[in-house]
Amino acid sequence: MPHTLSSSAENTGIHKRERRKEARPQELLDAALALFVEKGFAATRVEEIATRAGVSKGTLFLYFNSKEDLFKAVIRSNLADHFPVWNKEFADFTGSTAAMVHYAMQSWWERIGNTTASGITKLVTSEASNFPDVVQFYEAEVMRPGHELFKKILQRGIDNGEFRAFDTDSAVYSLVTVIVFLSMWKHSLSPNCASSILQPEIFLRNHVDALMHGWLHR
């Protein structure tokens, strides 16, 4: 009987270690995201990320070859991985295109904008000149898919006769600039402006309503 108990305890310990090992990549990504947004990419040391994740520096390098590779994984897991889901949602969307644009902007705010992940946009923008490889990765994994998704939504409105014909490539930036602004506001202005009365959800709704007046087919 004692042997059975010992074996059971040993198996439980092994399973816990296995679960812990499986969770480590995500723990490292979470720690890296928090520190990158708090301190900036250049100022964050790999040792700090490992410490916050509760592992050694050597363990971190078992999963990621460099700090830049880790940052790319942070970008992919927190931003780029949303696009397959969004593309599927919009392919199945049955409402009007105006409703789709509203949903797109509010969905971005709920899933990214109102989270720590929105700090990645500020981070890439502020440190772009020093890390061109990361910027190119961000462009390929986030900017281009985002542009194409918004363009596809706007073209749907034109094809359905809901929107008048216009240059969708240029019009996309009417939406993208708001996303960039709110990312900067959340991580630069909002924490330091106690008197700020900006309410992002209302702001996004009003902005899309204003755009609809210009885009809707009359």
C-alpha positions in Angstrom: 0.0 0.0 0.0 2.7 2.6 0.8 4.3 1.8 -2.5 1.0 2.5 -4.3 0.7 5.9 -2.5 4.2 6.8 -3.4 3.7 5.9 -7.0 0.5 7.9 -7.2 2.2 10.9 -5.7 5.1 10.5 -8.1 2.7 10.4 -11.1 0.9 13.5 -9.9 4.2 15.3 -9.7 5.1 14.2 -13.2 1.8 15.4 -14.6 2.2 18.8 -12.8 5.7 19.2 -14.3 4.4 18.3 -17.8 1.5 20.8 -17.5 3.9 23.4 -16.3 6.3 22.7 -19.2 3.4 23.0 -21.7 2.3 26.4 -20.1 5.8 27.9 -20.2 5.7 29.4 -23.7 2.5 31.3 -22.9 3.8 32.4 -19.6 6.9 33.7 -21.3 4.8 35.5 -23.9 2.6 37.1 -21.2 5.7 38.2 -19.2 7.3 39.6 -22.4 4.2 41.5 -23.4 3.8 43.1 -20.0 7.4 44.2 -19.8 7.7 45.3 -23.4 4.7 47.6 -22.9 5.9 48.8 -19.5 9.5 49.5 -20.4 9.9 49.3 -24.2 11.5 46.7 -26.3 15.1 48.0 -26.2 15.0 48.6 -22.4 13.6 45.2 -21.5 16.3 42.5 -20.7 15.8 38.9 -21.3 16.6 38.1 -17.7 13.7 40.3 -16.6 11.3 38.4 -18.8 12.5 35.0 -17.5 12.3 36.2 -13.9 8.7 37.4 -14.3 7.8 34.2 -16.0 9.4 32.2 -13.1 12.0 30.5 -15.2 15.7 30.8 -15.9 17.2 32.7 -18.8 18.4 29.4 -20.2 14.9 28.0 -20.2 13.6 31.0 -22.1 16.1 30.3 -24.9 14.8 26.7 -25.1 11.7 28.2 -26.6 12.9 31.4 -28.3 16.2 32.0 -30.1 16.4 35.7 -29.3 14.5 38.7 -27.8 13.4 39.7 -31.3 12.0 36.2 -31.9 10.2 36.5 -28.6 8.8 39.8 -29.7 7.6 38.4 -33.0 5.9 35.6 -31.1 4.2 38.2 -28.9 3.0 40.1 -32.0 1.7 36.9 -33.6 -0.1 35.5 -30.5 -1.7 38.8 -29.4 -2.5 40.4 -32.8 -1.9 38.3 -35.9 -3.8 35.2 -34.6 -7.0 37.2 -34.5 -7.3 37.6 -38.2 -8.3 34.0 -39.2 -11.1 34.3 -36.6 -12.2 37.7 -37.9 -12.1 36.6 -41.5 -14.4 33.7 -40.6 -16.8 35.9 -38.7 -17.1 38.4 -41.5 -17.5 35.7 -44.1 -20.5 34.5 -42.1 -21.9 38.0 -41.3 -25.5 38.5 -42.5 -26.1 42.0 -41.4 -25.6 45.3 -43.3 -22.1 46.4 -44.1 -22.5 49.5 -41.9 -23.3 47.1 -39.0 -20.2 45.0 -40.0 -18.0 48.1 -39.8 -19.4 48.9 -36.4 -18.8 45.4 -35.3 -15.2 45.3 -36.6 -14.2 48.4 -34.7 -16.0 47.4 -31.4 -14.5 43.9 -31.7 -11.0 45.3 -32.1 -11.5 47.4 -29.0 -12.8 44.5 -26.9 -10.2 41.9 -28.0 -7.2 44.1 -28.4 -7.7 47.8 -27.8 -8.8 47.5 -24.3 -6.1 45.1 -23.4 -2.3 45.3 -22.8 -1.9 44.0 -26.4 -2.8 47.4 -27.8 0.5 48.7 -26.4 2.3 46.7 -29.2 1.2 49.3 -31.7 2.7 52.1 -29.7 5.8 50.0 -29.1 6.4 49.2 -32.8 5.8 52.8 -33.8 8.2 54.3 -31.2 11.0 51.9 -31.8 10.6 51.3 -35.5 13.9 53.0 -36.6 16.0 50.8 -34.3 14.4 47.4 -35.1 13.5 47.3 -38.8 13.2 43.5 -38.9 10.5 43.6 -36.2 8.7 46.4 -38.1 8.7 44.3 -41.3 7.3 41.4 -39.4 4.6 43.6 -37.9 3.8 44.9 -41.4 3.5 41.4 -42.9 1.6 39.8 -39.9 -0.6 42.7 -38.8 -0.8 45.7 -41.1 -1.3 44.0 -44.4 -3.9 41.5 -43.1 -5.7 44.3 -41.3 -5.7 46.5 -44.4 -7.0 43.6 -46.6 -9.8 42.8 -44.1 -11.0 46.3 -43.9 -10.8 46.7 -47.7 -12.8 43.5 -48.1 -15.5 44.8 -45.8 -15.7 48.2 -47.6 -15.8 46.5 -51.0 -18.7 44.4 -49.8 -20.7 47.5 -49.1 -19.9 48.9 -52.6 -20.7 45.6 -54.3 -24.0 45.3 -52.4 -25.0 48.9 -53.4 -24.9 50.1 -49.8 -21.9 52.3 -50.3 -21.1 54.6 -53.2 -18.0 53.8 -55.2 -14.8 55.1 -53.7 -11.1 54.2 -53.3 -11.2 51.5 -50.7 -7.4 51.4 -50.3 -7.4 55.1 -49.1 -10.7 54.7 -47.1 -9.2 52.0 -45.0 -7.0 54.5 -43.3 -10.1 56.3 -42.0 -10.5 53.3 -39.8 -6.8 52.4 -39.2 -5.9 55.8 -37.9 -8.6 55.6 -35.2 -7.1 52.3 -34.1 -3.6 53.8 -33.9 -5.0 56.9 -32.1 -6.8 54.8 -29.4 -3.7 52.6 -28.9 -1.6 55.7 -28.3 -4.2 57.2 -26.1 -4.6 54.2 -23.9 -0.8 53.7 -23.3 0.4 57.4 -23.4 -2.3 59.9 -22.6 -5.0 58.0 -20.6 -2.8 56.9 -17.7 -1.5 60.5 -17.2 -4.7 62.5 -17.9 -7.0 62.2 -14.9 -9.5 64.5 -16.5 -9.8 62.6 -19.8 -13.4 62.1 -20.7 -12.9 60.0 -23.8 -15.0 56.9 -23.9 -13.6 54.6 -26.5 -16.7 52.6 -27.3 -18.8 55.8 -27.8 -16.0 57.4 -29.7 -15.7 54.5 -32.1 -19.5 54.4 -32.7 -19.6 58.1 -33.4 -16.6 57.9 -35.7 -18.1 55.1 -37.8 -21.5 56.9 -37.9 -19.7 60.0 -39.3 -18.0 57.9 -41.9 -21.2 56.2 -42.9 -22.7 59.7 -43.9 -19.9 60.0 -46.4 -19.9 56.4 -47.7 -23.5 55.4 -47.8 -25.2 55.3 -51.2 -27.9 57.9 -51.4 
